Amino acid sequence: MLTLSLDDFMVELAEGTVKHVGAANTAATVKLYHVDEAEARAFGDSQVKFAFEDGEGNEVEVALDPEAVESLLADVEAVREEGVVFE
């Protein structure tokens, strides 16, 4: 299941093109639940791309700098040590 929340976001559809015409203070939140497939791979020379897909064909990709990947790995290890999810 994919949810998408857009705040203060406005687009113009004209002659088959999409153009952002809103203010520069837009924000978006994307959440993907019930992920069936996940992978990580190099993205360029300096980032790692994580790709997630659910059973409905929705996909989210996120590119992170190495420092963010290390922080994420530490968070996962903390969850593992709590023993709630990884039993």
PyMOL Python script that loads the backbone (N, CA, C, O; Angstrom):
from pymol import cmd

cmd.read_pdbstr("""\
ATOM      1  N   MET A   1       0.844  -1.170   0.000  1.00  0.00           N
ATOM      2  CA  MET A   1       0.000   0.000   0.000  1.00  0.00           C
ATOM      3  C   MET A   1       0.895   1.240   0.000  1.00  0.00           C
ATOM      4  O   MET A   1       1.823   1.339   0.802  1.00  0.00           O
ATOM      5  N   LEU A   2       0.620   2.163  -0.882  1.00  0.00           N
ATOM      6  CA  LEU A   2       1.382   3.400  -1.010  1.00  0.00           C
ATOM      7  C   LEU A   2       0.486   4.562  -0.612  1.00  0.00           C
ATOM      8  O   LEU A   2      -0.636   4.682  -1.103  1.00  0.00           O
ATOM      9  N   THR A   3       0.976   5.416   0.276  1.00  0.00           N
ATOM     10  CA  THR A   3       0.256   6.646   0.593  1.00  0.00           C
ATOM     11  C   THR A   3       1.123   7.827   0.187  1.00  0.00           C
ATOM     12  O   THR A   3       2.347   7.786   0.314  1.00  0.00           O
ATOM     13  N   LEU A   4       0.487   8.868  -0.297  1.00  0.00           N
ATOM     14  CA  LEU A   4       1.180  10.069  -0.754  1.00  0.00           C
ATOM     15  C   LEU A   4       0.436  11.277  -0.223  1.00  0.00           C
ATOM     16  O   LEU A   4      -0.757  11.444  -0.476  1.00  0.00           O
ATOM     17  N   SER A   5       1.143  12.119   0.516  1.00  0.00           N
ATOM     18  CA  SER A   5       0.560  13.337   1.061  1.00  0.00           C
ATOM     19  C   SER A   5       1.348  14.518   0.520  1.00  0.00           C
ATOM     20  O   SER A   5       2.566  14.588   0.684  1.00  0.00           O
ATOM     21  N   LEU A   6       0.654  15.441  -0.122  1.00  0.00           N
ATOM     22  CA  LEU A   6       1.291  16.625  -0.697  1.00  0.00           C
ATOM     23  C   LEU A   6       0.747  17.862  -0.005  1.00  0.00           C
ATOM     24  O   LEU A   6      -0.468  18.050   0.064  1.00  0.00           O
ATOM     25  N   ASP A   7       1.631  18.707   0.508  1.00  0.00           N
ATOM     26  CA  ASP A   7       1.237  19.938   1.175  1.00  0.00           C
ATOM     27  C   ASP A   7       1.573  21.127   0.295  1.00  0.00           C
ATOM     28  O   ASP A   7       2.694  21.258  -0.195  1.00  0.00           O
ATOM     29  N   ASP A   8       0.586  21.994   0.100  1.00  0.00           N
ATOM     30  CA  ASP A   8       0.795  23.224  -0.672  1.00  0.00           C
ATOM     31  C   ASP A   8       1.435  22.946  -2.023  1.00  0.00           C
ATOM     32  O   ASP A   8       2.397  23.606  -2.415  1.00  0.00           O
ATOM     33  N   PHE A   9       0.905  21.985  -2.711  1.00  0.00           N
ATOM     34  CA  PHE A   9       1.486  21.546  -3.975  1.00  0.00           C
ATOM     35  C   PHE A   9       0.495  21.832  -5.099  1.00  0.00           C
ATOM     36  O   PHE A   9      -0.669  21.443  -5.008  1.00  0.00           O
ATOM     37  N   MET A  10       0.936  22.497  -6.140  1.00  0.00           N
ATOM     38  CA  MET A  10       0.064  22.819  -7.250  1.00  0.00           C
ATOM     39  C   MET A  10       0.799  22.561  -8.557  1.00  0.00           C
ATOM     40  O   MET A  10       1.931  23.007  -8.743  1.00  0.00           O
ATOM     41  N   VAL A  11       0.145  21.837  -9.459  1.00  0.00           N
ATOM     42  CA  VAL A  11       0.724  21.585 -10.767  1.00  0.00           C
ATOM     43  C   VAL A  11      -0.243  22.054 -11.841  1.00  0.00           C
ATOM     44  O   VAL A  11      -1.447  22.182 -11.620  1.00  0.00           O
ATOM     45  N   GLU A  12       0.322  22.302 -12.995  1.00  0.00           N
ATOM     46  CA  GLU A  12      -0.460  22.700 -14.156  1.00  0.00           C
ATOM     47  C   GLU A  12      -0.317  21.589 -15.199  1.00  0.00           C
ATOM     48  O   GLU A  12       0.795  21.167 -15.515  1.00  0.00           O
ATOM     49  N   LEU A  13      -1.417  21.134 -15.716  1.00  0.00           N
ATOM     50  CA  LEU A  13      -1.416  20.161 -16.805  1.00  0.00           C
ATOM     51  C   LEU A  13      -1.819  20.899 -18.069  1.00  0.00           C
ATOM     52  O   LEU A  13      -2.933  21.411 -18.172  1.00  0.00           O
ATOM     53  N   ALA A  14      -0.911  20.950 -19.027  1.00  0.00           N
ATOM     54  CA  ALA A  14      -1.195  21.662 -20.261  1.00  0.00           C
ATOM     55  C   ALA A  14      -0.531  20.950 -21.433  1.00  0.00           C
ATOM     56  O   ALA A  14       0.684  20.753 -21.451  1.00  0.00           O
ATOM     57  N   GLU A  15      -1.333  20.576 -22.393  1.00  0.00           N
ATOM     58  CA  GLU A  15      -0.830  19.959 -23.625  1.00  0.00           C
ATOM     59  C   GLU A  15       0.108  18.786 -23.344  1.00  0.00           C
ATOM     60  O   GLU A  15       1.150  18.652 -23.985  1.00  0.00           O
ATOM     61  N   GLY A  16      -0.263  17.944 -22.390  1.00  0.00           N
ATOM     62  CA  GLY A  16       0.498  16.737 -22.097  1.00  0.00           C
ATOM     63  C   GLY A  16       1.720  16.918 -21.221  1.00  0.00           C
ATOM     64  O   GLY A  16       2.480  15.970 -21.025  1.00  0.00           O
ATOM     65  N   THR A  17       1.928  18.115 -20.689  1.00  0.00           N
ATOM     66  CA  THR A  17       3.074  18.346 -19.808  1.00  0.00           C
ATOM     67  C   THR A  17       2.587  18.681 -18.402  1.00  0.00           C
ATOM     68  O   THR A  17       1.488  19.206 -18.217  1.00  0.00           O
ATOM     69  N   VAL A  18       3.416  18.372 -17.428  1.00  0.00           N
ATOM     70  CA  VAL A  18       3.135  18.690 -16.036  1.00  0.00           C
ATOM     71  C   VAL A  18       4.165  19.717 -15.587  1.00  0.00           C
ATOM     72  O   VAL A  18       5.369  19.519 -15.753  1.00  0.00           O
ATOM     73  N   LYS A  19       3.683  20.808 -15.022  1.00  0.00           N
ATOM     74  CA  LYS A  19       4.578  21.874 -14.591  1.00  0.00           C
ATOM     75  C   LYS A  19       4.201  22.294 -13.180  1.00  0.00           C
ATOM     76  O   LYS A  19       3.028  22.534 -12.894  1.00  0.00           O
ATOM     77  N   HIS A  20       5.195  22.386 -12.291  1.00  0.00           N
ATOM     78  CA  HIS A  20       4.939  22.863 -10.931  1.00  0.00           C
ATOM     79  C   HIS A  20       4.727  24.373 -10.991  1.00  0.00           C
ATOM     80  O   HIS A  20       5.573  25.101 -11.511  1.00  0.00           O
ATOM     81  N   VAL A  21       3.607  24.839 -10.462  1.00  0.00           N
ATOM     82  CA  VAL A  21       3.295  26.266 -10.493  1.00  0.00           C
ATOM     83  C   VAL A  21       3.017  26.819  -9.102  1.00  0.00           C
ATOM     84  O   VAL A  21       2.643  27.983  -8.960  1.00  0.00           O
ATOM     85  N   GLY A  22       3.197  25.996  -8.079  1.00  0.00           N
ATOM     86  CA  GLY A  22       2.937  26.430  -6.711  1.00  0.00           C
ATOM     87  C   GLY A  22       4.127  27.117  -6.090  1.00  0.00           C
ATOM     88  O   GLY A  22       5.135  27.393  -6.740  1.00  0.00           O
ATOM     89  N   ALA A  23       3.975  27.381  -4.814  1.00  0.00           N
ATOM     90  CA  ALA A  23       5.028  28.033  -4.048  1.00  0.00           C
ATOM     91  C   ALA A  23       6.209  27.087  -3.840  1.00  0.00           C
ATOM     92  O   ALA A  23       6.087  25.874  -4.010  1.00  0.00           O
ATOM     93  N   ALA A  24       7.341  27.658  -3.473  1.00  0.00           N
ATOM     94  CA  ALA A  24       8.553  26.860  -3.257  1.00  0.00           C
ATOM     95  C   ALA A  24       8.556  26.140  -1.910  1.00  0.00           C
ATOM     96  O   ALA A  24       9.480  25.377  -1.628  1.00  0.00           O
ATOM     97  N   ASN A  25       7.547  26.368  -1.079  1.00  0.00           N
ATOM     98  CA  ASN A  25       7.507  25.760   0.254  1.00  0.00           C
ATOM     99  C   ASN A  25       6.684  24.473   0.284  1.00  0.00           C
ATOM    100  O   ASN A  25       6.096  24.143   1.314  1.00  0.00           O
ATOM    101  N   THR A  26       6.633  23.754  -0.816  1.00  0.00           N
ATOM    102  CA  THR A  26       5.878  22.512  -0.868  1.00  0.00           C
ATOM    103  C   THR A  26       6.597  21.409  -0.103  1.00  0.00           C
ATOM    104  O   THR A  26       7.810  21.459   0.101  1.00  0.00           O
ATOM    105  N   ALA A  27       5.825  20.421   0.311  1.00  0.00           N
ATOM    106  CA  ALA A  27       6.386  19.270   1.029  1.00  0.00           C
ATOM    107  C   ALA A  27       5.594  18.035   0.636  1.00  0.00           C
ATOM    108  O   ALA A  27       4.423  18.124   0.267  1.00  0.00           O
ATOM    109  N   ALA A  28       6.242  16.887   0.720  1.00  0.00           N
ATOM    110  CA  ALA A  28       5.568  15.637   0.389  1.00  0.00           C
ATOM    111  C   ALA A  28       6.028  14.548   1.339  1.00  0.00           C
ATOM    112  O   ALA A  28       7.170  14.547   1.799  1.00  0.00           O
ATOM    113  N   THR A  29       5.133  13.628   1.624  1.00  0.00           N
ATOM    114  CA  THR A  29       5.439  12.453   2.425  1.00  0.00           C
ATOM    115  C   THR A  29       4.947  11.236   1.669  1.00  0.00           C
ATOM    116  O   THR A  29       3.795  11.189   1.237  1.00  0.00           O
ATOM    117  N   VAL A  30       5.822  10.248   1.508  1.00  0.00           N
ATOM    118  CA  VAL A  30       5.462   9.001   0.830  1.00  0.00           C
ATOM    119  C   VAL A  30       5.723   7.863   1.796  1.00  0.00           C
ATOM    120  O   VAL A  30       6.781   7.797   2.421  1.00  0.00           O
ATOM    121  N   LYS A  31       4.749   6.965   1.916  1.00  0.00           N
ATOM    122  CA  LYS A  31       4.905   5.797   2.774  1.00  0.00           C
ATOM    123  C   LYS A  31       4.528   4.558   1.978  1.00  0.00           C
ATOM    124  O   LYS A  31       3.519   4.543   1.274  1.00  0.00           O
ATOM    125  N   LEU A  32       5.343   3.524   2.094  1.00  0.00           N
ATOM    126  CA  LEU A  32       5.085   2.262   1.407  1.00  0.00           C
ATOM    127  C   LEU A  32       5.053   1.162   2.455  1.00  0.00           C
ATOM    128  O   LEU A  32       6.023   0.950   3.184  1.00  0.00           O
ATOM    129  N   TYR A  33       3.925   0.465   2.520  1.00  0.00           N
ATOM    130  CA  TYR A  33       3.729  -0.589   3.509  1.00  0.00           C
ATOM    131  C   TYR A  33       3.693  -1.952   2.826  1.00  0.00           C
ATOM    132  O   TYR A  33       3.460  -2.047   1.621  1.00  0.00           O
ATOM    133  N   HIS A  34       3.923  -2.993   3.596  1.00  0.00           N
ATOM    134  CA  HIS A  34       3.846  -4.373   3.112  1.00  0.00           C
ATOM    135  C   HIS A  34       4.794  -4.592   1.927  1.00  0.00           C
ATOM    136  O   HIS A  34       4.391  -5.075   0.869  1.00  0.00           O
ATOM    137  N   VAL A  35       6.045  -4.228   2.131  1.00  0.00           N
ATOM    138  CA  VAL A  35       7.078  -4.362   1.094  1.00  0.00           C
ATOM    139  C   VAL A  35       7.379  -5.838   0.864  1.00  0.00           C
ATOM    140  O   VAL A  35       7.643  -6.581   1.809  1.00  0.00           O
ATOM    141  N   ASP A  36       7.335  -6.259  -0.405  1.00  0.00           N
ATOM    142  CA  ASP A  36       7.652  -7.636  -0.783  1.00  0.00           C
ATOM    143  C   ASP A  36       9.091  -7.784  -1.251  1.00  0.00           C
ATOM    144  O   ASP A  36       9.690  -8.845  -1.077  1.00  0.00           O
ATOM    145  N   GLU A  37       9.654  -6.734  -1.842  1.00  0.00           N
ATOM    146  CA  GLU A  37      11.011  -6.791  -2.363  1.00  0.00           C
ATOM    147  C   GLU A  37      11.777  -5.548  -1.922  1.00  0.00           C
ATOM    148  O   GLU A  37      11.242  -4.439  -1.928  1.00  0.00           O
ATOM    149  N   ALA A  38      13.031  -5.748  -1.539  1.00  0.00           N
ATOM    150  CA  ALA A  38      13.897  -4.631  -1.162  1.00  0.00           C
ATOM    151  C   ALA A  38      15.307  -4.958  -1.608  1.00  0.00           C
ATOM    152  O   ALA A  38      15.755  -6.100  -1.506  1.00  0.00           O
ATOM    153  N   GLU A  39      16.005  -3.945  -2.105  1.00  0.00           N
ATOM    154  CA  GLU A  39      17.396  -4.152  -2.498  1.00  0.00           C
ATOM    155  C   GLU A  39      18.177  -2.861  -2.314  1.00  0.00           C
ATOM    156  O   GLU A  39      17.612  -1.767  -2.281  1.00  0.00           O
ATOM    157  N   ALA A  40      19.483  -3.017  -2.196  1.00  0.00           N
ATOM    158  CA  ALA A  40      20.394  -1.871  -2.103  1.00  0.00           C
ATOM    159  C   ALA A  40      21.466  -2.045  -3.165  1.00  0.00           C
ATOM    160  O   ALA A  40      21.938  -3.154  -3.417  1.00  0.00           O
ATOM    161  N   ARG A  41      21.846  -0.925  -3.789  1.00  0.00           N
ATOM    162  CA  ARG A  41      22.894  -0.972  -4.814  1.00  0.00           C
ATOM    163  C   ARG A  41      23.567   0.399  -4.880  1.00  0.00           C
ATOM    164  O   ARG A  41      23.027   1.402  -4.413  1.00  0.00           O
ATOM    165  N   ALA A  42      24.741   0.411  -5.462  1.00  0.00           N
ATOM    166  CA  ALA A  42      25.469   1.673  -5.618  1.00  0.00           C
ATOM    167  C   ALA A  42      24.677   2.611  -6.518  1.00  0.00           C
ATOM    168  O   ALA A  42      24.038   2.184  -7.480  1.00  0.00           O
ATOM    169  N   PHE A  43      24.732   3.891  -6.189  1.00  0.00           N
ATOM    170  CA  PHE A  43      24.085   4.927  -6.994  1.00  0.00           C
ATOM    171  C   PHE A  43      25.131   6.002  -7.245  1.00  0.00           C
ATOM    172  O   PHE A  43      25.415   6.826  -6.375  1.00  0.00           O
ATOM    173  N   GLY A  44      25.689   5.982  -8.426  1.00  0.00           N
ATOM    174  CA  GLY A  44      26.788   6.900  -8.721  1.00  0.00           C
ATOM    175  C   GLY A  44      28.018   6.494  -7.931  1.00  0.00           C
ATOM    176  O   GLY A  44      28.179   5.329  -7.568  1.00  0.00           O
ATOM    177  N   ASP A  45      28.881   7.459  -7.669  1.00  0.00           N
ATOM    178  CA  ASP A  45      30.124   7.186  -6.955  1.00  0.00           C
ATOM    179  C   ASP A  45      30.030   7.433  -5.455  1.00  0.00           C
ATOM    180  O   ASP A  45      30.949   7.090  -4.710  1.00  0.00           O
ATOM    181  N   SER A  46      28.921   8.029  -5.005  1.00  0.00           N
ATOM    182  CA  SER A  46      28.927   8.469  -3.612  1.00  0.00           C
ATOM    183  C   SER A  46      27.668   8.142  -2.815  1.00  0.00           C
ATOM    184  O   SER A  46      27.539   8.579  -1.671  1.00  0.00           O
ATOM    185  N   GLN A  47      26.745   7.391  -3.388  1.00  0.00           N
ATOM    186  CA  GLN A  47      25.515   7.093  -2.661  1.00  0.00           C
ATOM    187  C   GLN A  47      25.124   5.631  -2.808  1.00  0.00           C
ATOM    188  O   GLN A  47      25.629   4.911  -3.669  1.00  0.00           O
ATOM    189  N   VAL A  48      24.213   5.219  -1.943  1.00  0.00           N
ATOM    190  CA  VAL A  48      23.616   3.888  -2.007  1.00  0.00           C
ATOM    191  C   VAL A  48      22.126   4.078  -2.240  1.00  0.00           C
ATOM    192  O   VAL A  48      21.473   4.842  -1.529  1.00  0.00           O
ATOM    193  N   LYS A  49      21.590   3.381  -3.240  1.00  0.00           N
ATOM    194  CA  LYS A  49      20.166   3.480  -3.535  1.00  0.00           C
ATOM    195  C   LYS A  49      19.456   2.259  -2.944  1.00  0.00           C
ATOM    196  O   LYS A  49      19.857   1.118  -3.171  1.00  0.00           O
ATOM    197  N   PHE A  50      18.404   2.526  -2.189  1.00  0.00           N
ATOM    198  CA  PHE A  50      17.531   1.490  -1.673  1.00  0.00           C
ATOM    199  C   PHE A  50      16.251   1.510  -2.501  1.00  0.00           C
ATOM    200  O   PHE A  50      15.668   2.572  -2.720  1.00  0.00           O
ATOM    201  N   ALA A  51      15.816   0.343  -2.962  1.00  0.00           N
ATOM    202  CA  ALA A  51      14.586   0.239  -3.748  1.00  0.00           C
ATOM    203  C   ALA A  51      13.638  -0.711  -3.034  1.00  0.00           C
ATOM    204  O   ALA A  51      14.035  -1.803  -2.629  1.00  0.00           O
ATOM    205  N   PHE A  52      12.388  -0.297  -2.880  1.00  0.00           N
ATOM    206  CA  PHE A  52      11.372  -1.072  -2.188  1.00  0.00           C
ATOM    207  C   PHE A  52      10.139  -1.201  -3.082  1.00  0.00           C
ATOM    208  O   PHE A  52       9.734  -0.235  -3.728  1.00  0.00           O
ATOM    209  N   GLU A  53       9.548  -2.386  -3.119  1.00  0.00           N
ATOM    210  CA  GLU A  53       8.356  -2.611  -3.943  1.00  0.00           C
ATOM    211  C   GLU A  53       7.358  -3.461  -3.163  1.00  0.00           C
ATOM    212  O   GLU A  53       7.733  -4.410  -2.474  1.00  0.00           O
ATOM    213  N   ASP A  54       6.082  -3.104  -3.285  1.00  0.00           N
ATOM    214  CA  ASP A  54       5.041  -3.902  -2.640  1.00  0.00           C
ATOM    215  C   ASP A  54       4.400  -4.837  -3.661  1.00  0.00           C
ATOM    216  O   ASP A  54       4.766  -4.815  -4.836  1.00  0.00           O
ATOM    217  N   GLY A  55       3.467  -5.642  -3.230  1.00  0.00           N
ATOM    218  CA  GLY A  55       2.821  -6.612  -4.103  1.00  0.00           C
ATOM    219  C   GLY A  55       1.899  -6.010  -5.137  1.00  0.00           C
ATOM    220  O   GLY A  55       1.458  -6.706  -6.051  1.00  0.00           O
ATOM    221  N   GLU A  56       1.598  -4.726  -5.010  1.00  0.00           N
ATOM    222  CA  GLU A  56       0.709  -4.047  -5.952  1.00  0.00           C
ATOM    223  C   GLU A  56       1.483  -3.327  -7.051  1.00  0.00           C
ATOM    224  O   GLU A  56       0.885  -2.665  -7.900  1.00  0.00           O
ATOM    225  N   GLY A  57       2.818  -3.451  -7.042  1.00  0.00           N
ATOM    226  CA  GLY A  57       3.642  -2.798  -8.061  1.00  0.00           C
ATOM    227  C   GLY A  57       4.069  -1.389  -7.728  1.00  0.00           C
ATOM    228  O   GLY A  57       4.707  -0.732  -8.550  1.00  0.00           O
ATOM    229  N   ASN A  58       3.732  -0.898  -6.528  1.00  0.00           N
ATOM    230  CA  ASN A  58       4.197   0.422  -6.103  1.00  0.00           C
ATOM    231  C   ASN A  58       5.666   0.323  -5.727  1.00  0.00           C
ATOM    232  O   ASN A  58       6.088  -0.658  -5.115  1.00  0.00           O
ATOM    233  N   GLU A  59       6.436   1.322  -6.084  1.00  0.00           N
ATOM    234  CA  GLU A  59       7.876   1.300  -5.826  1.00  0.00           C
ATOM    235  C   GLU A  59       8.342   2.643  -5.289  1.00  0.00           C
ATOM    236  O   GLU A  59       7.880   3.698  -5.723  1.00  0.00           O
ATOM    237  N   VAL A  60       9.265   2.584  -4.337  1.00  0.00           N
ATOM    238  CA  VAL A  60       9.898   3.786  -3.796  1.00  0.00           C
ATOM    239  C   VAL A  60      11.404   3.557  -3.827  1.00  0.00           C
ATOM    240  O   VAL A  60      11.881   2.498  -3.420  1.00  0.00           O
ATOM    241  N   GLU A  61      12.157   4.549  -4.310  1.00  0.00           N
ATOM    242  CA  GLU A  61      13.612   4.490  -4.309  1.00  0.00           C
ATOM    243  C   GLU A  61      14.137   5.656  -3.496  1.00  0.00           C
ATOM    244  O   GLU A  61      13.621   6.772  -3.572  1.00  0.00           O
ATOM    245  N   VAL A  62      15.186   5.376  -2.705  1.00  0.00           N
ATOM    246  CA  VAL A  62      15.799   6.394  -1.864  1.00  0.00           C
ATOM    247  C   VAL A  62      17.309   6.281  -2.016  1.00  0.00           C
ATOM    248  O   VAL A  62      17.862   5.193  -1.858  1.00  0.00           O
ATOM    249  N   ALA A  63      17.986   7.388  -2.321  1.00  0.00           N
ATOM    250  CA  ALA A  63      19.446   7.415  -2.420  1.00  0.00           C
ATOM    251  C   ALA A  63      19.995   8.111  -1.183  1.00  0.00           C
ATOM    252  O   ALA A  63      19.600   9.231  -0.860  1.00  0.00           O
ATOM    253  N   LEU A  64      20.917   7.428  -0.490  1.00  0.00           N
ATOM    254  CA  LEU A  64      21.478   7.959   0.750  1.00  0.00           C
ATOM    255  C   LEU A  64      22.992   8.093   0.653  1.00  0.00           C
ATOM    256  O   LEU A  64      23.657   7.309  -0.023  1.00  0.00           O
ATOM    257  N   ASP A  65      23.521   9.098   1.339  1.00  0.00           N
ATOM    258  CA  ASP A  65      24.963   9.229   1.494  1.00  0.00           C
ATOM    259  C   ASP A  65      25.443   8.147   2.457  1.00  0.00           C
ATOM    260  O   ASP A  65      24.653   7.653   3.261  1.00  0.00           O
ATOM    261  N   PRO A  66      26.715   7.770   2.393  1.00  0.00           N
ATOM    262  CA  PRO A  66      27.243   6.709   3.260  1.00  0.00           C
ATOM    263  C   PRO A  66      26.987   6.948   4.754  1.00  0.00           C
ATOM    264  O   PRO A  66      26.718   5.997   5.489  1.00  0.00           O
ATOM    265  N   GLU A  67      27.066   8.191   5.206  1.00  0.00           N
ATOM    266  CA  GLU A  67      26.826   8.489   6.623  1.00  0.00           C
ATOM    267  C   GLU A  67      25.395   8.137   7.020  1.00  0.00           C
ATOM    268  O   GLU A  67      25.167   7.615   8.111  1.00  0.00           O
ATOM    269  N   ALA A  68      24.439   8.416   6.155  1.00  0.00           N
ATOM    270  CA  ALA A  68      23.047   8.098   6.433  1.00  0.00           C
ATOM    271  C   ALA A  68      22.830   6.590   6.433  1.00  0.00           C
ATOM    272  O   ALA A  68      22.028   6.076   7.214  1.00  0.00           O
ATOM    273  N   VAL A  69      23.541   5.878   5.558  1.00  0.00           N
ATOM    274  CA  VAL A  69      23.438   4.407   5.523  1.00  0.00           C
ATOM    275  C   VAL A  69      23.969   3.834   6.826  1.00  0.00           C
ATOM    276  O   VAL A  69      23.347   2.946   7.410  1.00  0.00           O
ATOM    277  N   GLU A  70      25.116   4.330   7.291  1.00  0.00           N
ATOM    278  CA  GLU A  70      25.686   3.853   8.557  1.00  0.00           C
ATOM    279  C   GLU A  70      24.728   4.104   9.717  1.00  0.00           C
ATOM    280  O   GLU A  70      24.570   3.246  10.585  1.00  0.00           O
ATOM    281  N   SER A  71      24.097   5.258   9.739  1.00  0.00           N
ATOM    282  CA  SER A  71      23.130   5.584  10.786  1.00  0.00           C
ATOM    283  C   SER A  71      21.927   4.640  10.727  1.00  0.00           C
ATOM    284  O   SER A  71      21.438   4.180  11.759  1.00  0.00           O
ATOM    285  N   LEU A  72      21.464   4.360   9.523  1.00  0.00           N
ATOM    286  CA  LEU A  72      20.343   3.442   9.340  1.00  0.00           C
ATOM    287  C   LEU A  72      20.707   2.032   9.800  1.00  0.00           C
ATOM    288  O   LEU A  72      19.901   1.367  10.451  1.00  0.00           O
ATOM    289  N   LEU A  73      21.912   1.574   9.468  1.00  0.00           N
ATOM    290  CA  LEU A  73      22.365   0.260   9.905  1.00  0.00           C
ATOM    291  C   LEU A  73      22.437   0.185  11.431  1.00  0.00           C
ATOM    292  O   LEU A  73      22.101  -0.847  12.011  1.00  0.00           O
ATOM    293  N   ALA A  74      22.869   1.258  12.082  1.00  0.00           N
ATOM    294  CA  ALA A  74      22.920   1.301  13.543  1.00  0.00           C
ATOM    295  C   ALA A  74      21.509   1.223  14.126  1.00  0.00           C
ATOM    296  O   ALA A  74      21.291   0.558  15.139  1.00  0.00           O
ATOM    297  N   ASP A  75      20.546   1.904  13.485  1.00  0.00           N
ATOM    298  CA  ASP A  75      19.158   1.842  13.945  1.00  0.00           C
ATOM    299  C   ASP A  75      18.611   0.421  13.839  1.00  0.00           C
ATOM    300  O   ASP A  75      17.928  -0.053  14.747  1.00  0.00           O
ATOM    301  N   VAL A  76      18.909  -0.255  12.733  1.00  0.00           N
ATOM    302  CA  VAL A  76      18.442  -1.631  12.538  1.00  0.00           C
ATOM    303  C   VAL A  76      19.062  -2.547  13.591  1.00  0.00           C
ATOM    304  O   VAL A  76      18.384  -3.418  14.135  1.00  0.00           O
ATOM    305  N   GLU A  77      20.334  -2.354  13.875  1.00  0.00           N
ATOM    306  CA  GLU A  77      20.998  -3.176  14.893  1.00  0.00           C
ATOM    307  C   GLU A  77      20.368  -2.943  16.266  1.00  0.00           C
ATOM    308  O   GLU A  77      20.217  -3.888  17.039  1.00  0.00           O
ATOM    309  N   ALA A  78      20.002  -1.708  16.576  1.00  0.00           N
ATOM    310  CA  ALA A  78      19.336  -1.412  17.852  1.00  0.00           C
ATOM    311  C   ALA A  78      17.988  -2.117  17.930  1.00  0.00           C
ATOM    312  O   ALA A  78      17.628  -2.645  18.982  1.00  0.00           O
ATOM    313  N   VAL A  79      17.243  -2.132  16.839  1.00  0.00           N
ATOM    314  CA  VAL A  79      15.954  -2.838  16.809  1.00  0.00           C
ATOM    315  C   VAL A  79      16.190  -4.339  16.990  1.00  0.00           C
ATOM    316  O   VAL A  79      15.445  -5.008  17.707  1.00  0.00           O
ATOM    317  N   ARG A  80      17.220  -4.859  16.342  1.00  0.00           N
ATOM    318  CA  ARG A  80      17.553  -6.283  16.473  1.00  0.00           C
ATOM    319  C   ARG A  80      17.862  -6.627  17.933  1.00  0.00           C
ATOM    320  O   ARG A  80      17.401  -7.648  18.445  1.00  0.00           O
ATOM    321  N   GLU A  81      18.641  -5.773  18.596  1.00  0.00           N
ATOM    322  CA  GLU A  81      19.018  -6.022  19.982  1.00  0.00           C
ATOM    323  C   GLU A  81      17.825  -5.969  20.934  1.00  0.00           C
ATOM    324  O   GLU A  81      17.822  -6.645  21.963  1.00  0.00           O
ATOM    325  N   GLU A  82      16.811  -5.165  20.595  1.00  0.00           N
ATOM    326  CA  GLU A  82      15.593  -5.114  21.412  1.00  0.00           C
ATOM    327  C   GLU A  82      14.844  -6.433  21.360  1.00  0.00           C
ATOM    328  O   GLU A  82      14.113  -6.772  22.291  1.00  0.00           O
ATOM    329  N   GLY A  83      15.020  -7.179  20.279  1.00  0.00           N
ATOM    330  CA  GLY A  83      14.421  -8.498  20.168  1.00  0.00           C
ATOM    331  C   GLY A  83      12.927  -8.517  19.881  1.00  0.00           C
ATOM    332  O   GLY A  83      12.305  -9.578  19.939  1.00  0.00           O
ATOM    333  N   VAL A  84      12.344  -7.377  19.576  1.00  0.00           N
ATOM    334  CA  VAL A  84      10.902  -7.334  19.332  1.00  0.00           C
ATOM    335  C   VAL A  84      10.580  -7.810  17.933  1.00  0.00           C
ATOM    336  O   VAL A  84       9.677  -8.628  17.754  1.00  0.00           O
ATOM    337  N   VAL A  85      11.292  -7.321  16.945  1.00  0.00           N
ATOM    338  CA  VAL A  85      11.009  -7.649  15.551  1.00  0.00           C
ATOM    339  C   VAL A  85      11.764  -8.890  15.116  1.00  0.00           C
ATOM    340  O   VAL A  85      11.191  -9.779  14.487  1.00  0.00           O
ATOM    341  N   PHE A  86      13.041  -8.958  15.445  1.00  0.00           N
ATOM    342  CA  PHE A  86      13.897 -10.067  15.043  1.00  0.00           C
ATOM    343  C   PHE A  86      13.920 -11.115  16.148  1.00  0.00           C
ATOM    344  O   PHE A  86      14.741 -11.043  17.062  1.00  0.00           O
ATOM    345  N   GLU A  87      13.023 -12.080  16.063  1.00  0.00           N
ATOM    346  CA  GLU A  87      12.988 -13.125  17.093  1.00  0.00           C
ATOM    347  C   GLU A  87      13.432 -14.439  16.534  1.00  0.00           C
ATOM    348  O   GLU A  87      13.467 -15.436  17.254  1.00  0.00           O
TER     349      GLU A  87
END
""", "prot")
cmd.dss("prot")
cmd.show_as("cartoon", "prot")
cmd.util.cbc("prot")
cmd.orient("prot")
